[in-house]
Amino acid sequence: INIDKDSPQAFAMGSALNLKFPILLDPPGEASRLYKIRSMPTTFVIGKDGTIRHIHWGFGPEDSNRYETELRVLLKE
C-alpha cells in the first residue's frame, strides 16, 4: 500500500521494480494508522490463514534472502 500522494510515481516505481502484485493507494494514511506503521517500507508477510506471520520495518540488502526463506516455509504449510 503506497501512501504517497503522487500515484503515477508509485505505479512507475512498481513497474521499474517489475512487481508482480498490485499497488494499492492510501494517500490519507488510513492503513498506516490502523497497522501502526512506524517506518517505510514496512512489510507484512501473511500466512494462508490470513494471520500476520512476520513484520519487517525498513529494508536492507540482507533482507531479500530472509524474505525468501520465510516465504518458502509458509508455502510448504
Residue, then its C-alpha position, 0 to 999 in steps of 0.5 A: i500500500n503506497i501512501d504517497k500522494d503522487s500515484p503515477q510515481a508509485f505505479a512507475m516505481g512498481s513497474a521499474l521494480n517489475l512487481k508482480f502484485p498490485i499497488l494499492l493507494d492510501p494517500p490519507g494514511e488510513a492503513s498506516r494508522l490502523y497497522k501502526i506503521r512506524s517506518m517505510p517500507t514496512t512489510f507484512v508477510i501473511g500466512k494462508d490463514g490470513t494471520i500476520r506471520h512476520i513484520h519487517w520495518g525498513f529494508g536492507p540488502e540482507d533482507s531479500n534472502r530472509y524474505e525468501t526463506e520465510l516465504r518458502v516455509l509458509l508455502k510448504e504449510 
